[in-house]
């Protein structure tokens, strides 16, 4: 049933007809229905109702013969998209049509962004209303905001619709044309994407830098000085800055190759630093200079989408996708404003609310005389939107919301940041002290120390931003130094040499990758969470802690794209594409002409107004049309420096290859960890194959092996004799197949005996006959069982396969069959907490194919990099959400049976 109206009057009259309001989600519908007056019916479209065909089976019959049908875009006629109503939305569309037939007006109340505008247009195009249509927009779900939006609707913004449609078509052309190249040249079922592939390239390039990195080792000297006075602090630590006027080399003076790049810097090794420290001990020291400067730190602006994702990652350990999931719920339930925004602007009422609450909580002295106004530095920011803030004209404190768990934590983060943005600067003083002394060899050594004191904390009372580098000082961190003057004498209580090594560039985290993509102006900030989710799901990237590590598969994919589709993963080119899409949204560029240049190529400017790249630009169609010169083996092979070993990416994963000798690469090894030493170590390990002896009945050698799906035993058959007529054997069926059996869970390759192996190879075991049908005991995909005809029953353990009798089998077969995995549910490995989406408790369990998380309804396997011991409820919720999305899209086991389709072009 649709969400019914509330009781208050809304601004468009008192009960004059029925108004149908359509939003995207049921939760949003339920909240809004409570705010609208008599005469409104609020219903959800449950997301997108229509899209390009997802598979060939979804293409309407009359278009199947068209050469462009597989794309879902008519590239021969102005890139006209072929839209079909999603199979799982047809029932909902019929429901909306029925409600519309009884309505006098239609309000399309989808989100106020390009995607929301496109959903509204699709609804109008599919429903074909014969009543007045209004576009209802708002950026928070509060009673006042909803009633204002209903009273002041606008018309659909077709520029936004065009821009979103162009983006969708562009992504479809890119994905559907480039992905098949990856299938042919790297591995089946891979995907390429306009932003996804560039994000993967960033992660791969960072790993390449780490692989090529050569650490530099350097030493300096740290001294502990004492003032000899009574006023605290009396002691401080300082580092050696220079010797005889020559600056001592620090980490920044070395290149990534380990060489000193600053010529005049003094590079101290351990021996030199230790000797110099000895010569400086016990010597007199004096203050050379004291420099004081005022310190000011302005508040951070309110959150936009990307900064919220970054801070939630740093402070709450949320992934970008999980952050957006929790924020979506806060928005739909009226706690925060719309969470997909690139604006940092606050409305006047929000500024007033923040200032009032800051004064109430911290005192009037913490609020500046004039409101703070923030303007976005993000290119093409939509300033009509607001920053992410608490909803309403007055802000609820976190304690007043009634929220709990992660929703409470994220709301608190947003609330603190918003309040802090309207508070005064933090002020204080920064101090720099230089101390000099002379060694026993008359070497003049200069030491330096810096400090910071905060005299007024201002906004820092409410909020302090975190940093990606944990070694970075927080903005509220003070370093107090003694009150000194030039010429003051000091004594050194300790002078010690300290060694250091330069470190490779840090891997990206979700937070730093979001920041990098935004700074390079690649893609839209609102899509970053889904992009990172995609490259993780595709296993181009996996996590080690919070670090994003590229797989060897990602190296192969990026190799191919760089070498043969360089423009498509070029950072500037991708950013210029985004400019073009924004120009379409502003009406400064024409959609068809722009897409024509991208797909078919052009001889000059690529379509970004006011910019010329010069020369001819080949189109995507031309690029994917000539792939014969792509060396599949070459792009999937990477030499290990200093060896004759190659890393290769094969159909079943990465492996090492040296003159035909191969060894698999363990899944948990990061590319920069695969050094020459590690590779040799892998080759030196036993292969895992063990010869157990000969089968006394056949004489065949029995071996235990480690395979892709686990350890197993098999027999080695003799080479078959050639046919008597001398012809070659052509059919595989003519060749005998060796017996093979997986090891039981209680067995291992190291301890299995010949007797064990022969018993395994004897399976399936025939127990006898019941009612004329043979009864067998065998091991299957879901464990051990007995079988008679098509009837089967599970056994309690694998060992029972060798002990179960015909009588026991008869008893089991007489019992009712237990269905479903819950019939013999094992105890969970860990309990994680409640899923924010379903509200049900989430546990980790051990399954046939490895550990998985479940809320009792949805199961999701742990992925590469996920560990049972360390997985969080946030990560589990993310996996479950992805699984639900896959099932809803028809990609999981719960996929509904296919039904007859009645799709039509643009409006079906």
C-alpha positions in Angstrom: 0.0 0.0 0.0 1.2 3.6 -0.7 2.2 5.8 2.2 -1.0 7.8 3.0 -1.3 11.4 3.7 -0.8 13.2 7.0 -3.3 15.6 8.6 -1.8 19.0 8.2 -2.7 21.2 5.3 0.1 21.7 2.7 0.6 24.8 0.7 -1.4 24.0 -2.5 -4.9 24.2 -1.1 -7.3 22.4 1.2 -8.2 19.1 -0.2 -8.6 20.2 -3.9 -8.1 16.8 -5.6 -5.7 14.0 -5.1 -2.0 14.6 -5.5 0.4 11.7 -6.2 3.9 12.2 -4.9 6.6 9.8 -6.2 9.9 9.4 -4.4 12.7 6.8 -4.8 12.6 4.8 -1.6 9.9 3.4 0.7 11.6 4.8 3.8 11.6 8.3 2.2 8.0 7.9 1.3 7.0 6.9 4.8 8.7 10.0 6.3 7.3 12.5 3.7 3.8 11.1 4.0 3.7 12.2 7.6 4.5 15.8 6.7 2.0 16.3 3.8 -1.6 17.4 4.2 -4.9 15.9 3.3 -5.2 14.9 -0.4 -1.6 13.6 -0.9 -0.6 10.0 -1.6 3.1 9.3 -1.4 4.5 6.2 -3.2 8.0 5.0 -4.0 9.5 4.0 -7.4 12.0 1.8 -5.5 14.9 3.4 -7.3 15.4 3.5 -11.1 12.4 2.0 -13.0 14.1 2.0 -16.4 17.6 1.7 -17.9 19.5 0.4 -20.9 19.2 -3.3 -21.5 21.4 -5.3 -19.1 21.7 -8.3 -21.4 20.9 -9.5 -24.9 17.7 -11.2 -23.6 16.3 -7.8 -22.5 16.6 -6.3 -25.9 13.1 -6.1 -27.5 12.7 -8.5 -30.4 12.3 -5.8 -33.1 15.8 -4.5 -32.3 17.7 -7.7 -31.9 19.0 -7.7 -35.5 20.4 -4.2 -35.3 24.2 -4.0 -35.2 24.0 -1.6 -32.2 21.5 -3.7 -30.2 24.1 -5.2 -27.8 25.1 -1.6 -26.8 21.6 -0.5 -26.1 22.5 2.7 -27.8 21.7 3.5 -31.5 25.1 4.9 -32.4 23.9 5.2 -36.0 21.1 7.6 -35.1 22.2 10.4 -32.8 23.1 8.0 -30.0 19.5 7.4 -29.1 19.3 5.2 -26.0 17.1 2.1 -26.0 15.3 2.0 -22.6 13.6 -1.0 -21.1 11.6 -1.1 -17.8 13.6 -3.2 -15.3 12.0 -6.7 -15.0 11.8 -6.3 -11.2 10.0 -2.9 -11.5 7.2 -3.8 -13.9 4.8 -4.6 -11.0 5.7 -1.3 -9.3 5.2 0.7 -12.5 1.7 -0.8 -12.9 1.0 0.2 -9.3 2.1 3.8 -10.0 0.0 3.9 -13.2 -3.1 2.8 -11.3 -2.5 5.4 -8.6 -1.9 8.1 -11.2 -5.2 7.2 -12.9 -7.0 8.3 -9.8 -4.8 11.5 -9.2 -5.4 15.1 -10.2 -1.7 16.1 -10.1 1.7 14.4 -10.2 4.6 15.5 -8.0 8.0 14.0 -8.9 10.0 14.3 -5.7 13.2 12.4 -6.5 16.6 13.7 -5.3 17.7 17.1 -6.4 20.7 16.0 -8.4 21.3 14.9 -12.0 20.5 11.3 -11.3 17.3 12.3 -9.4 16.3 14.6 -12.3 16.8 11.7 -14.7 14.7 9.3 -12.6 11.9 12.0 -12.5 12.1 12.2 -16.3 11.9 8.4 -16.8 8.9 8.3 -14.5 7.1 11.0 -16.5 8.1 9.3 -19.8 6.9 5.9 -18.7 3.8 6.9 -16.8 2.6 9.3 -19.5 0.5 11.4 -17.1 -2.5 13.3 -18.5 -2.6 15.5 -15.4 -0.3 18.5 -14.4 3.2 17.4 -13.6 5.4 19.2 -11.0 9.0 18.7 -10.0 9.2 18.9 -6.2 12.7 19.5 -4.8 14.1 19.7 -1.3 17.5 19.0 0.4 16.2 17.9 3.8 13.2 15.9 4.9 11.6 18.0 7.6 8.0 19.1 7.8 8.7 22.8 6.9 11.0 21.8 4.0 8.6 19.3 2.5 5.6 21.6 2.8 7.6 24.5 1.2 8.7 22.1 -1.7 5.1 21.0 -2.3 4.0 24.7 -2.4 6.8 25.8 -4.7 7.4 23.2 -7.4 9.3 23.7 -10.6 9.5 22.1 -14.0 11.9 19.3 -15.0 15.4 20.6 -15.8 16.1 18.9 -19.2 19.7 20.1 -19.2 20.4 18.0 -16.1 18.5 15.1 -17.7 20.6 15.4 -20.9 23.8 15.6 -18.9 22.9 12.5 -16.9 21.7 10.6 -20.0 25.0 11.5 -21.8 27.0 10.2 -18.8 25.0 7.0 -18.9 25.5 6.5 -22.6 29.2 7.4 -22.3 29.7 4.8 -19.5 27.8 2.2 -21.5 29.9 2.7 -24.7 33.1 2.6 -22.7 32.2 -0.5 -20.7 30.6 -2.5 -23.4 33.3 -1.7 -26.0 36.4 -2.0 -23.8 35.4 -4.9 -21.5 35.3 -7.5 -24.3 38.9 -6.6 -25.1 39.9 -7.5 -21.6 37.9 -10.8 -21.9 39.9 -11.8 -25.0 43.3 -10.6 -23.9 43.4 -10.9 -20.1 40.6 -13.0 -18.6 36.9 -13.6 -19.0 34.3 -11.6 -17.1 36.5 -8.6 -16.5 35.1 -5.0 -16.7 36.4 -1.6 -17.7 34.9 1.7 -16.8 35.5 5.4 -17.4 36.3 6.3 -13.8 36.8 2.7 -12.5 39.8 2.0 -14.8 41.4 5.4 -14.0 41.0 4.8 -10.2 42.6 1.3 -10.7 45.4 2.9 -12.6 46.1 5.3 -9.7 46.4 2.4 -7.2 48.6 0.4 -9.6 50.9 3.4 -10.2 51.3 3.9 -6.5 52.3 0.2 -6.2 54.8 0.6 -9.1 56.4 3.4 -7.2 56.7 1.2 -4.1 58.2 -1.6 -6.2 60.8 0.7 -7.8 61.5 2.5 -4.5 65.1 2.2 -3.1 65.3 3.2 0.6 68.0 5.7 1.7 69.6 5.4 5.1 70.8 8.5 6.9 71.6 9.5 10.5 71.3 12.7 12.5 71.7 13.7 16.2 69.0 14.4 18.8 70.0 16.4 21.9 68.1 16.9 25.2 68.7 20.4 26.5 68.1 21.7 30.0 67.6 25.3 31.0 68.6 24.8 34.7 65.7 27.0 35.7 62.6 26.4 37.8 59.9 27.4 35.3 58.2 24.5 33.5 59.1 23.1 31.1 62.8 23.1 31.9 63.9 20.6 29.2 63.2 20.2 25.5 64.4 18.0 22.6 66.1 19.4 19.5 67.5 17.9 16.3 70.8 18.6 14.6 70.2 21.1 11.8 73.7 21.9 10.4 77.4 21.4 11.0 79.7 24.3 10.1 76.9 26.0 8.2 76.2 22.9 6.1 72.6 21.6 6.4 72.3 18.0 7.6 70.4 15.8 5.1 66.9 14.7 6.0 64.5 12.3 4.3 63.3 15.0 1.9 66.8 15.3 0.5 66.7 11.8 -1.1 65.1 10.7 -4.2 63.0 7.5 -4.8 66.1 5.8 -6.1 67.8 6.2 -2.7 70.4 8.8 -4.0 71.0 12.2 -2.4 69.4 14.8 -4.6 70.4 17.9 -2.6 74.1 18.3 -3.5 75.2 20.6 -0.6 73.5 18.6 2.1 75.7 16.8 4.6 74.8 13.0 4.5 75.8 11.5 7.8 76.2 7.7 8.1 76.1 5.8 11.3 79.9 6.0 12.0 80.0 9.8 11.3 76.9 10.6 13.4 78.1 8.4 16.3 81.6 10.0 16.3 80.1 13.6 16.1 77.7 12.9 18.9 80.6 11.8 21.1 82.5 15.0 20.3 79.4 17.1 21.2 78.8 15.5 24.6 79.6 17.6 27.6 80.1 20.8 25.6 78.5 24.2 26.5 75.5 25.4 24.5 73.7 28.7 24.0 70.5 29.9 22.5 71.3 31.4 19.1 67.8 32.7 18.2 64.2 32.7 19.3 61.6 33.4 16.7 57.9 33.8 17.7 55.0 34.1 15.2 51.3 34.3 15.8 49.4 31.0 15.1 46.0 31.1 13.5 43.9 28.1 12.4 40.5 28.8 10.7 37.6 26.3 11.0 37.1 23.6 8.5 34.2 24.1 6.1 31.0 22.0 6.6 31.1 18.6 5.0 30.5 17.8 1.3 30.3 14.2 0.1 34.0 13.6 -0.3 35.2 15.2 2.9 32.5 13.3 4.9 33.8 10.1 3.3 37.4 11.0 4.2 36.7 11.9 7.8 34.4 8.9 8.4 37.2 6.7 7.1 39.8 8.3 9.4 37.7 8.7 12.5 35.1 5.9 12.3 36.9 3.4 10.1 33.9 3.4 7.7 34.4 2.6 4.0 33.1 5.2 1.5 30.2 3.0 0.6 29.2 2.3 4.2 29.4 6.0 5.0 26.9 6.8 2.2 24.7 3.9 3.3 24.4 5.2 6.8 24.1 8.8 5.6 21.2 7.8 3.3 19.3 6.5 6.3 20.0 9.6 8.3 18.7 11.7 5.3 15.6 9.6 4.7 14.6 9.8 8.3 15.0 13.6 8.5 18.2 13.8 10.5 20.6 15.4 7.9 20.4 17.2 4.6 21.0 15.5 1.3 24.3 13.7 1.4 25.4 13.8 -2.3 26.6 17.3 -2.7 29.8 19.1 -3.7 28.7 22.4 -2.0 30.0 23.7 1.3 27.4 26.5 1.5 25.0 26.7 4.5 21.6 28.4 4.2 21.0 31.5 6.4 18.7 29.5 8.7 21.4 26.8 9.1 24.1 29.4 9.9 21.8 31.0 12.5 21.1 27.5 14.0 24.8 26.7 14.2 25.8 30.0 15.7 23.1 29.8 18.3 24.0 26.3 19.3 27.7 27.1 19.5 27.1 30.1 21.7 24.8 28.0 23.9 27.3 25.1 24.3 30.6 27.0 24.4 29.8 30.6 25.2 29.3 33.8 23.1 33.0 34.4 23.1 33.5 31.4 20.8 31.2 32.8 18.1 32.5 35.5 15.7 30.6 38.8 15.2 29.8 37.9 11.6 28.6 34.6 10.1 31.2 32.6 8.2 30.4 32.1 4.5 32.2 29.3 2.6 32.5 28.9 -1.1 33.5 25.7 -2.8 36.8 25.3 -4.6 35.5 22.2 -6.4 35.2 22.8 -10.1 31.5 23.0 -11.3 30.2 22.8 -7.8 26.4 23.0 -7.6 26.1 25.9 -5.1 22.3 25.6 -5.2 22.8 22.6 -3.0 23.7 22.9 0.6 26.6 21.3 2.6 25.8 18.2 4.6 24.5 19.4 8.0 21.9 18.5 10.6 18.4 18.9 9.2 16.0 21.6 10.4 16.0 25.3 11.4 17.3 24.2 14.9 19.8 21.4 15.3 19.3 18.5 17.6 22.3 17.5 19.7 23.3 13.9 19.2 21.8 13.0 22.6 18.5 14.5 21.5 18.2 12.4 18.3 17.5 9.0 19.9 19.9 7.5 17.4 22.3 4.7 18.3 25.2 2.8 16.8 26.8 3.9 13.6 24.0 6.3 12.8 24.6 8.1 16.0 28.4 8.2 15.4 28.0 9.7 11.9 25.4 12.2 12.9 27.6 13.3 15.8 30.5 13.8 13.3 28.3 15.9 11.0 26.8 17.9 13.9 30.2 18.7 15.4 31.7 19.8 12.0 28.7 22.0 11.3 28.8 23.8 14.7 32.6 24.2 14.5 32.3 25.8 11.0 30.6 28.8 12.6 33.0 29.3 15.5 36.0 31.6 16.0 39.6 30.8 14.8 42.0 29.0 17.1 44.9 31.3 18.0 48.2 31.0 19.7 51.9 31.3 19.0 54.5 29.2 17.1 58.1 29.3 18.4 61.3 28.3 16.6 64.5 28.0 18.7 68.1 27.5 17.4 70.8 26.3 19.8 74.5 26.2 19.0 77.6 24.5 20.4 81.2 23.7 19.4 82.6 20.1 19.3 86.0 19.1 20.6 87.2 19.5 17.1 85.9 23.0 16.8 82.9 21.9 14.6 80.0 24.4 15.0 76.8 22.4 15.4 73.3 24.0 15.3 70.2 22.3 16.7 66.6 23.3 16.1 63.3 22.9 17.9 59.8 24.1 17.1 56.8 24.5 19.4 53.2 25.6 19.4 51.0 27.0 22.1 47.3 27.6 21.7 46.0 30.5 23.8 42.3 30.4 22.5 41.0 27.0 21.1 38.0 28.5 19.3 36.4 25.9 17.0 38.9 23.3 18.2 36.7 23.0 21.2 34.1 21.4 19.0 36.0 19.6 16.3 39.5 18.5 15.2 40.1 17.1 11.7 42.1 13.9 11.4 44.9 13.3 8.9 45.7 10.4 6.6 49.3 10.2 7.9 49.1 9.1 11.6 52.5 10.8 12.3 51.0 14.2 11.5 50.3 16.4 14.5 46.7 17.2 15.1 45.6 20.8 15.0 44.9 20.9 18.7 48.2 19.3 19.7 50.6 21.7 21.6 54.4 21.4 21.9 55.5 23.7 24.7 59.0 25.0 24.8 60.8 26.8 27.7 60.7 30.6 27.8 64.2 31.4 26.4 66.0 34.4 25.1 69.0 34.8 22.8 72.3 34.0 24.6 70.8 31.9 27.4 73.1 29.1 28.4 72.0 25.5 28.1 73.4 22.1 29.1 72.9 18.9 27.1 71.8 16.0 29.3 71.9 13.7 26.3 73.4 13.8 22.8 72.6 10.6 20.7 72.9 9.6 17.1 69.7 8.4 15.5 69.3 6.4 12.3 66.5 6.8 9.8 65.4 5.3 6.5 63.2 6.8 3.8 59.9 5.1 3.3 58.1 4.4 0.0 55.0 6.4 -0.7 52.0 5.2 1.3 49.4 3.1 -0.4 46.1 4.8 -1.0 43.3 4.3 1.6 39.7 4.9 0.7 40.0 8.4 2.1 43.2 9.4 0.3 42.0 7.8 -3.0 38.7 9.9 -2.8 40.9 13.0 -2.1 43.2 12.2 -5.1 40.3 11.6 -7.5 38.6 14.9 -6.4 41.9 16.9 -6.7 42.4 15.5 -10.2 38.8 16.3 -11.1 38.2 12.8 -12.2 34.5 11.7 -12.1 31.8 13.1 -9.9 32.3 13.0 -6.1 28.9 11.4 -5.6 30.1 8.3 -7.5 33.4 7.7 -5.7 31.9 5.3 -3.1 30.4 3.1 -5.8 33.6 3.3 -7.9 35.8 2.1 -4.9 33.2 -0.6 -4.2 33.4 -1.8 -7.8 37.2 -2.1 -8.0 37.1 -4.0 -4.7 34.3 -6.3 -5.8 36.1 -7.0 -9.1 39.2 -7.9 -7.1 41.3 -5.4 -9.0 42.1 -4.1 -5.5 42.0 -5.7 -2.1 42.5 -4.3 1.4 45.3 -4.9 3.9 44.1 -3.1 6.9 42.9 0.2 5.5 45.4 0.2 2.6 44.2 -0.4 -1.0 46.5 -3.0 -2.6 46.3 -3.7 -6.4 46.1 -7.3 -7.5 48.4 -8.7 -10.2 45.2 -8.9 -12.3 44.9 -5.1 -12.0 48.5 -4.7 -13.2 47.6 -6.7 -16.4 44.5 -4.7 -17.0 46.2 -1.4 -16.5 49.1 -2.5 -18.7 46.7 -3.3 -21.6 44.8 0.0 -21.2 47.9 2.1 -21.0 49.6 0.5 -24.0 46.6 0.3 -26.3 43.9 2.8 -24.9 46.2 5.4 -23.4 43.7 8.3 -23.7 41.0 6.3 -21.9 43.0 6.1 -18.7 44.8 9.4 -19.1 44.1 11.6 -16.1 43.8 14.9 -17.9 41.7 13.3 -20.7 39.3 11.8 -18.2 39.0 15.2 -16.4 38.3 16.9 -19.7 35.5 14.5 -20.4 34.0 15.5 -17.0 34.3 19.1 -18.2 32.4 18.3 -21.3 29.6 16.6 -19.4 29.3 19.7 -17.1 29.2 21.9 -20.2 26.2 19.9 -21.5 24.5 20.4 -18.1 25.0 24.1 -18.5 23.8 24.1 -22.1 27.2 25.1 -23.4 27.8 21.9 -25.4 25.6 19.8 -27.6 25.1 16.1 -26.6 25.1 14.4 -29.9 28.1 16.2 -31.3 30.0 15.5 -28.1 29.3 11.8 -28.2 30.0 11.6 -31.9 33.5 12.9 -31.3 34.1 10.5 -28.4 32.8 7.4 -30.3 33.7 8.0 -33.9 36.7 10.4 -33.4 37.4 13.9 -34.7 40.2 15.8 -36.3 40.5 18.5 -33.7 39.1 19.6 -30.4 37.5 16.8 -28.5 34.5 18.7 -27.5 35.5 20.7 -24.4 34.6 24.3 -25.1 37.5 26.7 -25.4 40.1 24.0 -25.4 42.0 22.5 -28.3 44.1 19.3 -28.0 45.3 19.7 -31.5 45.7 17.0 -34.1 43.3 14.1 -34.8 41.7 12.1 -32.0 40.7 8.5 -32.8 37.3 7.5 -31.6 36.5 4.6 -29.3 35.1 2.5 -32.1 38.4 2.7 -34.0 40.5 1.9 -30.9 38.6 -1.3 -30.1 38.3 -2.3 -33.7 42.0 -3.2 -34.1 43.3 -5.4 -31.3 45.2 -7.9 -33.3 48.5 -6.5 -32.3 47.8 -6.8 -28.6 50.2 -9.4 -27.1 48.1 -11.1 -24.5 51.0 -12.9 -22.9 53.1 -9.7 -22.9 50.6 -7.5 -21.2 50.1 -10.1 -18.5 53.8 -10.6 -17.8 56.0 -8.6 -15.4 59.7 -9.3 -14.8 61.1 -9.4 -11.3 64.1 -7.2 -11.1 67.4 -8.9 -10.9 66.1 -12.3 -11.8 65.0 -14.4 -14.8 61.6 -14.9 -13.2 58.4 -13.6 -14.7 55.1 -12.9 -12.9 52.3 -14.0 -15.2 48.6 -13.6 -14.8 46.8 -16.7 -16.0 43.2 -17.8 -16.3 43.3 -19.2 -12.7 45.3 -16.5 -11.1 48.9 -15.2 -10.9 52.0 -17.4 -11.0 55.8 -17.3 -11.3 57.4 -18.7 -14.4 61.1 -19.5 -14.9 61.9 -21.4 -18.1 58.6 -23.3 -18.0 58.8 -24.1 -14.2 55.8 -22.6 -12.5 54.6 -21.9 -9.0 51.4 -20.2 -7.8 51.6 -16.9 -6.0 49.9 -16.9 -2.6 46.7 -14.7 -2.6 47.8 -12.5 0.3 51.1 -11.3 -1.3 51.1 -7.7 -2.3 53.0 -6.9 -5.6 55.6 -4.8 -3.8 56.3 -7.7 -1.4 57.2 -10.1 -4.3 61.0 -9.4 -4.3 63.7 -11.5 -5.9 64.3 -13.1 -2.5 60.6 -13.9 -2.0 60.3 -15.4 -5.5 63.3 -17.7 -4.9 61.7 -18.7 -1.6 58.5 -19.7 -3.4 60.4 -21.7 -6.0 62.3 -23.4 -3.2 59.2 -24.6 -1.4 58.0 -28.2 -2.0 55.4 -28.4 -4.7 53.0 -30.1 -2.4 52.9 -33.2 -4.6 53.7 -36.5 -2.7 54.1 -39.9 -4.1 52.3 -42.3 -1.8 53.0 -45.6 -3.4 51.4 -48.0 -5.9 47.9 -49.3 -5.9 48.3 -53.1 -5.3 45.4 -53.9 -7.5 46.3 -51.8 -10.6 49.9 -51.0 -10.1 49.2 -47.3 -10.7 51.2 -44.7 -8.8 49.1 -42.8 -6.2 50.0 -39.2 -5.5 48.7 -36.4 -3.2 48.5 -33.0 -4.8 47.6 -29.4 -3.9 45.0 -28.1 -6.4 43.1 -25.0 -7.1 40.2 -26.3 -5.0 42.2 -27.8 -2.2 44.3 -30.9 -1.6 43.4 -34.2 -3.4 44.7 -37.6 -4.3 44.8 -39.1 -7.8 46.4 -41.9 -9.8 49.0 -41.6 -12.6 47.9 -43.6 -15.5 50.3 -45.1 -18.1 50.5 -43.5 -21.5 47.9 -45.2 -23.7 49.3 -47.3 -26.5 48.9 -45.8 -30.0 46.0 -47.2 -32.1 46.8 -50.3 -34.1 46.1 -48.7 -37.4 48.6 -45.9 -36.6 46.0 -43.1 -36.7 46.0 -40.4 -34.1 43.5 -40.6 -31.2 41.1 -37.7 -31.8 38.5 -37.9 -29.0 39.1 -37.1 -25.4 36.5 -39.7 -24.5 38.9 -42.3 -25.9 41.4 -41.5 -23.1 40.9 -43.1 -19.6 40.5 -40.6 -16.8 42.3 -41.1 -13.5 40.4 -41.6 -10.3 40.4 -38.4 -8.1 39.1 -37.6 -4.7 39.4 -34.5 -2.4 41.0 -35.0 1.0 38.7 -34.9 4.1 38.9 -31.8 6.2 40.6 -33.9 8.9 43.4 -34.9 6.5 46.5 -33.1 5.3 49.0 -33.5 2.5 51.8 -34.0 4.9 50.3 -36.9 6.8 48.0 -38.8 4.4 49.0 -42.4 3.8 48.6 -44.8 0.8 45.8 -46.6 2.7 44.0 -43.3 3.3 44.3 -42.5 -0.4 43.1 -45.8 -1.6 40.0 -45.6 0.6 39.3 -42.1 -0.8 39.6 -43.4 -4.3 37.2 -46.2 -3.6 34.4 -43.6 -3.3 31.5 -43.6 -4.1 31.0 -46.8 -2.0 28.1 -49.1 -2.8 26.3 -50.3 0.3 23.8 -52.7 -1.3 20.3 -52.4 -2.8 16.9 -51.3 -1.4 13.8 -52.0 -3.4 16.0 -53.0 -6.4 17.9 -49.7 -6.4 21.6 -49.3 -5.5 22.5 -47.3 -2.4 25.8 -45.4 -2.3 27.8 -43.3 0.1 29.6 -40.4 -1.5 31.2 -37.1 -0.9 29.6 -34.1 -2.6 29.7 -30.3 -2.9 27.8 -29.8 0.3 29.3 -32.7 2.3 29.0 -36.5 2.7 25.6 -38.2 1.9 23.9 -41.4 1.0 21.9 -41.8 -2.2 19.3 -44.1 -3.6 18.0 -43.0 -7.1 17.1 -39.3 -6.8 16.7 -39.5 -3.0 19.5 -38.5 -0.6 20.3 -37.9 3.0 23.3 -36.1 4.6 25.7 -37.9 6.8 27.1 -36.4 10.1 30.8 -36.7 9.1 33.1 -37.6 6.2 34.4 -40.6 8.2 30.9 -42.1 8.1 31.4 -42.7 4.4 33.5 -45.8 5.2 31.4 -47.1 8.2 27.8 -46.4 7.3 25.8 -49.7 6.7 22.9 -50.5 4.5 20.7 -50.8 7.6 21.7 -47.3 8.8 21.1 -46.0 5.3 17.6 -47.5 5.3 16.9 -45.7 8.6 18.1 -42.4 7.3 16.2 -42.6 4.0 13.0 -43.4 6.0 13.4 -40.1 7.9 11.8 -36.8 6.5 14.3 -34.9 4.4 15.6 -31.7 6.1 15.8 -28.8 3.7 18.0 -25.7 3.6 21.3 -24.9 5.1 19.8 -24.2 8.5 19.0 -27.9 9.0 22.4 -28.4 10.5 23.5 -24.9 11.3 27.0 -24.7 12.8 27.8 -22.3 15.6 29.0 -18.9 14.3 32.7 -18.1 14.3 32.0 -14.5 15.5 29.1 -12.2 16.3 29.5 -8.7 14.9 26.4 -6.7 15.9 23.3 -5.6 14.1 23.1 -4.9 10.4 22.1 -1.2 9.9 19.9 -2.2 6.9 18.0 -5.2 8.2 18.3 -4.6 11.9 19.2 -8.3 12.3 22.3 -9.7 14.1 25.2 -10.4 11.8 27.5 -13.4 12.4 30.5 -14.9 10.6 30.1 -18.6 9.7 32.2 -21.2 8.0 30.7 -22.4 4.8 31.6 -25.1 2.2 33.5 -22.5 0.2 35.0 -20.5 3.1 33.8 -18.0 5.7 30.8 -15.8 5.1 28.7 -13.2 6.9 25.0 -13.5 7.3 22.0 -11.7 8.9 19.9 -14.8 8.7 18.4 -13.8 5.3 21.3 -12.8 3.1 24.7 -14.5 2.9 27.9 -12.9 1.6 31.3 -14.5 1.3 34.3 -12.8 2.7 36.6 -11.4 0.0 40.3 -11.3 -0.5 41.8 -9.3 2.3 38.9 -9.9 4.7 39.8 -11.9 7.8 37.4 -13.6 10.2 39.3 -12.2 13.2 39.3 -8.6 12.1 36.2 -8.0 9.9 34.0 -5.3 11.3 30.2 -4.9 11.3 30.7 -2.0 8.8 32.5 -4.2 6.4 30.0 -7.0 6.9 27.1 -4.6 6.3 28.8 -3.5 3.1 29.2 -7.1 1.8 25.6 -7.9 2.6 24.4 -4.7 0.9 26.4 -5.6 -2.2 24.9 -9.1 -2.2 21.4 -7.8 -1.9 22.0 -5.4 -4.8 23.3 -8.3 -6.9 20.3 -10.4 -6.2 18.0 -7.5 -6.9 19.7 -7.0 -10.2 19.2 -10.6 -11.2 22.8 -11.6 -10.6 22.3 -14.0 -7.6 20.6 -17.2 -6.8 17.3 -15.5 -5.9 16.8 -14.4 -9.5 13.2 -14.6 -10.5 12.1 -16.9 -13.3 12.1 -15.1 -16.7 8.8 -13.7 -17.8 7.6 -12.5 -21.2 8.9 -9.0 -21.9 7.0 -6.2 -23.6 9.6 -3.5 -23.9 9.6 -0.6 -26.2 12.0 2.2 -27.0 12.1 5.3 -24.8 8.9 5.0 -22.9 8.2 1.3 -22.5 
